[in-house]
Amino acid sequence: MLWPFATGAAAINLFLLGLIGTWIGLPAMPPVLALVVSLPVGIPATWAATRWVQRLIREAES
């Protein structure tokens, strides 16, 4: 259930990273490309976010 949110966050971060890359002469990353690249990146991001939330829940319960 967290996958769309983690993928969206990854897309935004990749797009902003592409904008920062223009400062060193790299071409800007179009938003559609950032979204396409974020689809496979969203899976490990979801896994990491899930582990983080589970840790917070365990910490709150103890």
Secondary structure as GFF3:
##gff-version 3
##sequence-region A 1 62
A	DSSP	alpha_helix	3	21	.	.	.	ID=ss1
A	DSSP	three_ten_helix	22	24	.	.	.	ID=ss2
A	DSSP	alpha_helix	31	61	.	.	.	ID=ss3
###
